[in-house]
Amino acid sequence: MSIPAEICASQALARGAVYAGTLDASGLERLRDLAPKNFEAEMTLRVDTTRRNWIEGRISGELTLECQTCLEPFIWRLDIQSKLALARNEEEEERLMADCEPVLVLDDRLMLQEIIEDELLLALPMMPKCPACENARPPQGEPPSAPEKKTGALAGLKNLSLTGVSPARRK
């Protein structure tokens, strides 16, 4: 079974719908450069005891990333959990931001594949490293390099000589 691109939120919530199956990666425009394979996803819509609407799920699959150390491509496997509150309008969305991650439902339509794609993008590492570079250690005999001492932008001013400047200008 494949994951639909769009669903009717109120109907899915009323029946506690579960959407499980394969997500065709060719439709994920923003991930196209990462040579995605197909993803497995399971998304459940539910209403909790406080009458808050949720979409929860799990997404797993593979992407091809470029190592930021050796610049070689590598396969990155992911398995992420997702829990998002559904907001009916912008005011509710803003109110929910304090407690959880909201998704705005417009015209009772929920763009399910777009939500999954957003979750995949958010899961990407900022500085991807292949397993070899991630586990690399400095060569034997070489001490680890000391961190470079950073100075603030105004640090050089403390050594500035004030000779010849009148007391009124020193303040």
N, C-alpha and C positions, 0 to 999 in steps of 0.2 A: 504494500500500500504506500502511496506517496503522500506527502504533506501538502494540503491545499495552499494556494497562494493567499486566499482571502476567505474569511468565514464570517457568519453573522454572529456577533458577540452575544446578544441576548439569548438566542436559541441554544448556543453552545453552553452558556452558563446555566441555563434552565435544566439541561439534561446532564450536566457535569461531563461534557464531552472530552474524550481522550483522542488525540491525533498522534498516531505512531507510524513510523515507517521511514522510508528513504526520502531524502531531499535531494533532488537533482541539482548538483552544483553548477551546472551550466547556466542556470537562471540567476545565480548570485553575481551580479555585475561588479560589485565593489571588491569581490574576492578573486576575480578572474586572473589577475597577475600572479596569484599565489598557487596556480595550477591545482585547484581543489579537486579532491575526489568526491564521491557522493558521501553525504553525511547521514547518520542515523539519528533520528530525533523522536522524542516522545513529549508531547505538550498536553497538559491537562488544564481545563478551565473549571474553576470551582468558586463557590461563595462560602466564606467562613462564617463563624457564629456571630461576628460583629457586622455581618452583611457587607463586608468588603469583598470585592471581586478580584480574583487572582488568575494568573496564568503561570503555571509551574512546569518545569521540564528538565530534560537532560538531552544534551547534544554531544555526539562524538563523531570523530572523523580524522582526516589527515589534510595537511596543507604543506606546500613546498615553500620553505623560507630560505633566505640567504643569510648565512652566518656573518655577523658583523665583525668577526675577527679574521677569518680566513677567506671570506667572500665566496665560499662554496655553497651550493644549494644542499639542503637536507630536508628530510621528511619530519614534520612536527605533528605528533599525535596529540589530540585534545579530547577531553571528556569533561564537559562542564555542566554544572547545575545552574538553573535559572529560576528566579522567582520574581515576578513583576506584578504590581498592583494595576488594575485597570481603572482609568479615570474617565468619567463621562464628559467632562469639560475642563477648560484650562484652569479654572479656579480650584477644582478638586485636584487636578494634577499638581498644582503649586502647593496645596495643603499636604498632599501625600509625600512630597519630596523630603519632608523632615523625617519621616519614618521609614520609607522604603523607596524602591525604584519604580516610578510609575510609567505607564504607557497610555497615551491618549487614544481613546476609541472615538473615531469620527463617523457619524451617520450609521452607528451600530455595526460598522465594518471593522474587522480586525485583520490586519495584513500579517498573517502568520509567518510566511517565508521571510518577510522583511524583518520581523522581530528576531527570528533565528539568525539572520545575517548580521544584525546589529550585535547580538550576543557573541557571535563568532569574532567580529571585529574587536569588540571590547576585550576578548580573551587573548588577543595576540600579544606576545611579549614586546616590550619597548626596544630591547636590544637582543634579538635572537642570536643564540650561539649553538652551533652543532655540538653533539655530545663530546667529540674529541677536544674541542676548544673549551668547552664548559669544564671538563675534567683535567685540563692541562695544568701541569705544575712547572715552576721555574726549573731549569736544568740544574743538576747536582753541582755543587761547588760555587754556584752563584747565589749570593744572598738576595732575598727578595728586595726589589728596589724600594727605597724609602719614599714615602709620599712627599710630593713636592710641597714646600712650605708656601702657603698662599698669604699674600698680603692684601689688605684692604685697599680700596681705591684712594683713600686719604692717608694711608700709612706714611707715605713719603713726606707729608707735610710736617710731621713731628720733628724732623731734623732741619726744617727750614729756619734759617737764621733771621732773627728780627733786629739785628744790629743796624743802627742808623734809622730806625723807625721811631717816631715820636710816641710817647706813652699813650696818647689819645688814639692813635691808630692801632695799637696792640689789642684793644678791647674788642 
